[in-house]
């Protein structure tokens, strides 16, 4: 196995088995799969269309708030995407996304007021 261009060999004299070739395919949106020995393991679950729409909800802050809103929107999107993978219930995903949107809207408002005070 090669990790960061360095051959990863076991330490010591023990033999830990045979060499196995594996392939990692995908990305954060489409999911990631690890393929080896005619098997596949899901590393990162695929995001469905509903989760993409929920994660795009904070983008309204970028339209309204400029740079500060854009920064809060990207942070909110990342939080929603990462946590939507952990929940199975659609209602939980919806409530969580709305809560994150409200939290990041509050942060945007706080930073906008702070910016006007300076």
C-alpha positions as CSV (number, residue, x, y, z in Angstrom):
1,X,0.0,0.0,0.0
2,X,1.2,3.5,-0.8
3,X,0.2,6.4,1.4
4,X,1.2,9.9,0.4
5,X,3.8,8.5,-2.1
6,X,5.5,6.5,0.7
7,X,5.4,2.7,0.5
8,X,3.6,1.6,3.7
9,X,5.3,-1.6,4.8
10,X,4.6,-3.4,8.1
11,X,7.1,-2.7,10.9
12,X,9.0,-5.7,12.3
13,X,9.6,-9.1,10.7
14,X,6.1,-10.4,10.6
15,X,4.3,-11.0,7.3
16,X,0.8,-9.6,7.5
17,X,-0.6,-11.3,4.4
18,X,-0.6,-10.8,0.7
19,X,-0.6,-7.6,-1.3
20,X,-4.0,-6.3,-2.3
21,X,-4.7,-3.7,-5.0
22,X,-7.6,-1.4,-4.2
23,X,-9.2,1.6,-5.9
24,X,-11.0,4.5,-4.3
25,X,-13.6,6.2,-6.4
26,X,-16.0,9.1,-5.9
27,X,-16.1,12.5,-4.2
28,X,-18.0,14.2,-1.3
29,X,-21.2,14.7,-3.3
30,X,-21.4,11.4,-5.2
31,X,-20.1,9.3,-2.3
32,X,-16.9,7.3,-2.1
33,X,-16.4,3.6,-2.6
34,X,-13.4,1.5,-1.9
35,X,-13.0,-1.5,-4.3
36,X,-10.7,-4.5,-3.6
37,X,-10.8,-8.3,-4.2
38,X,-14.2,-8.1,-6.1
39,X,-15.7,-6.4,-3.0
40,X,-16.7,-2.8,-2.4
41,X,-17.0,-0.8,0.8
42,X,-18.9,2.5,1.1
43,X,-16.6,5.1,2.7
44,X,-18.9,8.1,2.3
45,X,-22.6,7.9,1.5
46,X,-24.0,9.6,-1.6
47,X,-26.0,12.8,-1.0
48,X,-29.4,12.7,-2.5
49,X,-31.2,15.6,-4.2
50,X,-33.2,16.6,-1.1
51,X,-30.0,16.9,0.9
52,X,-28.4,19.1,-1.8
53,X,-31.5,21.4,-1.7
54,X,-31.4,21.6,2.1
55,X,-27.6,22.3,2.1
56,X,-28.1,25.1,-0.4
57,X,-30.5,26.9,1.9
58,X,-27.8,29.1,3.5
59,X,-26.8,30.4,0.0
60,X,-29.6,33.0,0.5
61,X,-27.2,34.6,3.0
62,X,-24.6,35.1,0.2
63,X,-27.2,36.9,-2.0
64,X,-28.3,39.2,0.9
65,X,-25.1,39.6,2.8
66,X,-22.2,39.8,0.4
67,X,-18.9,38.4,1.6
68,X,-19.8,37.9,5.2
69,X,-23.0,36.2,4.1
70,X,-21.1,34.0,1.6
71,X,-18.6,32.9,4.3
72,X,-21.5,32.0,6.6
73,X,-23.3,30.3,3.8
74,X,-20.4,28.0,2.9
75,X,-19.9,27.1,6.6
76,X,-23.6,26.4,6.9
77,X,-23.6,24.2,3.8
78,X,-20.7,22.2,5.0
79,X,-22.3,21.6,8.4
80,X,-25.6,20.5,6.8
81,X,-23.9,18.2,4.3
82,X,-21.8,16.5,6.9
83,X,-24.7,15.9,9.3
84,X,-27.3,14.9,6.7
85,X,-25.3,11.8,6.0
86,X,-25.7,10.8,9.7
87,X,-29.5,11.1,9.9
88,X,-31.9,8.7,8.1
89,X,-35.1,10.4,9.0
90,X,-36.2,13.0,6.5
91,X,-38.0,15.0,9.1
92,X,-34.9,15.1,11.3
93,X,-32.8,16.3,8.3
94,X,-35.3,19.1,7.6
95,X,-35.4,20.3,11.2
96,X,-31.7,20.1,11.5
97,X,-31.2,22.1,8.3
98,X,-33.6,24.8,9.3
99,X,-31.9,25.1,12.7
100,X,-28.4,25.3,11.1
101,X,-29.8,27.9,8.7
102,X,-31.2,30.0,11.6
103,X,-27.9,29.7,13.5
104,X,-25.8,30.8,10.6
105,X,-28.3,33.6,9.8
106,X,-27.8,34.8,13.4
107,X,-24.0,34.6,13.0
108,X,-24.2,36.6,9.7
109,X,-26.4,39.2,11.5
110,X,-24.0,39.4,14.4
111,X,-20.9,39.9,12.1
112,X,-22.8,42.4,9.9
113,X,-23.6,44.5,13.0
114,X,-20.1,44.2,14.2
115,X,-18.8,45.3,10.8
116,X,-21.0,48.4,10.9
117,X,-19.9,49.3,14.4
118,X,-16.2,49.4,13.3
